[in-house]
Each structure stands twice: as C-alpha cells, then as structure tokens.
Amino acid sequence: MDEPIVLEAPRLRWVLYAVGAFVVAGLAGSTAMALDNPGNAFLLLPALIAVFGVGFAVMALSPGRLRIESEGFAYTAPGRSGSYRWSDVARFGVYLAVSGENVGFDFASEYRGRRPRRLAADARGGFAASLPGTYGRDAHALADLLERRRISARTAP
C-alpha cells in the first residue's frame, strides 16, 4: 500500500490578501477622517474592510489541503471540501482558469454521488468538477500524479 500524500496549500496568497485589506482599510480610514473630521459616518467602510482582512488572516491559518490515499482523495479549502474514491473519477486533466492552470476531473459513468452545478462546467474547461487549487504544485504534475494513482487503483487486484 502506498503511504498517503498530503499537500498543503500555500498560505502566502491569503497573507497578502489580509495585508492588502488592512492597507486599504488604513487608507480608507485616513480619507474618511480627512473628509469627515468631527463625525465618524465614513468609518463604516474601513471597519468593513478590516473585517475582511481578519477573515483573510483566518483563512491563512488553514488555507486547505489535498490528501491522496490508496482509496481516493479528499480536499479542503476555505468554504469548500470534497472527497472521492478513485472509482468515482474517469479522468484528470488541466484547464486554464482565471487564476492560472488548475486540475479538473470528470466523473465515471457509474458515479451517482453529488456533482457540482452543470452550468459551471464551462468555467472548469469542460470538466465536471475541479480541485480548488494546485496546492503549491504545477497543475500538470498534480494532474499526472492523480491520474497515475487513479489508474493504479483501478488496475490493482
């Protein structure tokens, strides 16, 4: 049996989002104070942006992971998770997403579980589903790793 492989998503993106949100909150707060010195009506916007910054910082603590095992794979990401057996998947591939290349997959014809919305398949390069990210790996290398594991599991006695 192969040992499980656990890939962690890089935290840097969420840290940069948090820093950016705090910088924007500071700029918005400075502008609000300059425009409305005696009042604090404009401070709602910087406070809201700061809340987003805190949210991004929390997401940086647990940005997501992909666990690849002999029976299948499971992924987590902020606001999203899923797990599938190798027999649930027909193929893995790479498509070009807005944020760069990503890994998509199609379900096996016999799979009867939950599926993502059909309307969004075009946004996934025609794949039925996709991973939330590449977990710090090259998309082609990750798709190849997953495809090799899938084929190995389906041909194993």
C-alpha positions in Angstrom: 0.0 0.0 0.0 1.2 3.5 -0.8 1.5 6.0 2.0 -0.9 8.9 1.9 0.4 12.1 0.3 -0.7 15.3 2.0 -0.3 18.6 0.1 -0.8 21.9 1.8 -2.0 25.0 0.0 0.4 27.9 0.2 -0.5 30.5 2.9 1.2 33.4 1.1 -1.9 34.3 -1.0 -4.2 34.7 2.0 -1.5 36.6 4.0 -1.1 39.0 1.1 -4.9 39.4 0.8 -5.0 40.2 4.6 -2.2 42.7 4.3 -3.8 44.3 1.3 -7.2 44.6 3.1 -5.5 46.2 6.2 -3.7 48.7 3.9 -6.9 49.6 2.1 -8.7 49.9 5.5 -6.0 52.3 6.7 -6.2 54.4 3.6 -10.0 54.5 3.7 -9.9 55.4 7.4 -7.4 58.2 6.7 -9.6 59.5 3.9 -12.7 59.3 6.0 -11.1 61.2 8.8 -9.9 63.9 6.4 -13.3 64.3 4.8 -15.5 64.0 7.9 -13.3 65.1 10.8 -15.9 65.7 13.5 -18.1 62.7 12.6 -17.4 59.1 12.1 -20.1 58.2 9.5 -17.4 57.2 7.0 -15.6 54.8 9.4 -18.0 52.0 8.5 -16.2 51.3 5.2 -12.7 50.9 6.8 -14.2 48.8 9.6 -15.8 46.5 7.0 -12.5 46.2 5.0 -10.7 45.4 8.3 -13.2 42.6 8.9 -12.4 41.2 5.5 -8.7 41.5 6.5 -9.3 39.5 9.6 -11.2 36.9 7.5 -8.3 36.6 5.1 -5.9 36.2 8.0 -8.0 33.4 9.5 -8.1 31.7 6.1 -4.2 31.9 6.0 -4.2 29.7 9.2 -5.9 26.9 7.3 -5.6 27.5 3.5 -6.5 24.0 2.5 -5.0 20.6 1.9 -5.2 17.7 -0.5 -4.9 14.2 0.9 -4.2 11.4 -1.7 -4.7 7.8 -0.4 -4.9 4.4 -1.9 -8.7 4.5 -1.9 -9.1 8.0 -3.3 -8.5 11.7 -2.5 -10.0 14.4 -0.3 -9.5 18.1 -0.4 -10.3 21.1 1.8 -10.2 24.8 1.0 -11.8 27.9 2.6 -15.5 27.3 2.1 -15.1 24.1 0.1 -14.4 20.4 0.6 -14.9 17.1 -1.1 -13.8 13.5 -1.2 -14.0 10.9 -4.0 -12.9 7.4 -4.5 -10.7 6.6 -7.5 -13.6 4.6 -9.0 -15.7 7.8 -9.0 -13.3 9.5 -11.4 -13.0 8.8 -15.2 -10.0 11.1 -15.8 -8.0 14.1 -14.6 -6.7 16.9 -16.7 -5.6 20.5 -16.7 -7.5 23.6 -17.8 -6.9 27.3 -17.8 -8.8 29.1 -15.1 -8.9 32.8 -14.4 -6.2 32.4 -11.7 -4.0 30.2 -13.9 -3.9 26.5 -14.7 -5.9 24.2 -12.5 -6.8 20.5 -12.2 -10.2 19.3 -13.3 -11.7 15.9 -13.4 -14.7 14.0 -15.0 -16.8 11.5 -13.1 -17.1 7.9 -14.1 -20.3 6.9 -15.8 -21.3 4.8 -12.8 -20.8 7.6 -10.3 -24.1 8.6 -8.6 -22.9 10.9 -5.9 -23.2 14.7 -5.6 -22.0 16.7 -8.5 -21.2 20.4 -8.9 -23.7 22.5 -10.8 -23.8 21.7 -14.5 -23.9 25.4 -15.5 -20.4 26.0 -14.3 -18.7 23.2 -16.4 -17.6 25.8 -19.0 -15.8 27.7 -16.3 -13.9 24.5 -15.5 -12.6 23.9 -19.0 -15.4 21.4 -19.7 -14.5 19.2 -16.7 -17.4 18.1 -14.5 -15.5 19.2 -11.3 -12.2 20.7 -10.2 -9.9 20.9 -7.3 -9.9 24.3 -5.5 -6.2 24.8 -6.3 -3.0 23.1 -7.1 -1.7 23.1 -3.5 1.6 24.7 -4.5 2.3 22.2 -7.3 2.4 22.6 -11.0 -1.0 21.8 -12.4 0.3 19.3 -15.0 2.4 17.4 -12.4 -0.5 17.2 -9.9 -2.9 16.0 -12.6 -0.4 13.4 -13.7 0.1 12.2 -10.1 -3.7 11.9 -9.6 -4.1 10.1 -12.9 -1.4 7.6 -12.1 -2.9 6.9 -8.7 -6.4 6.5 -10.3 -5.1 4.1 -12.9 -3.1 2.2 -10.4 -6.1 1.8 -8.0 -8.4 0.7 -10.8 -6.0 -1.9 -12.2 -5.0 -3.3 -8.7 -6.4 -6.8 -7.9 
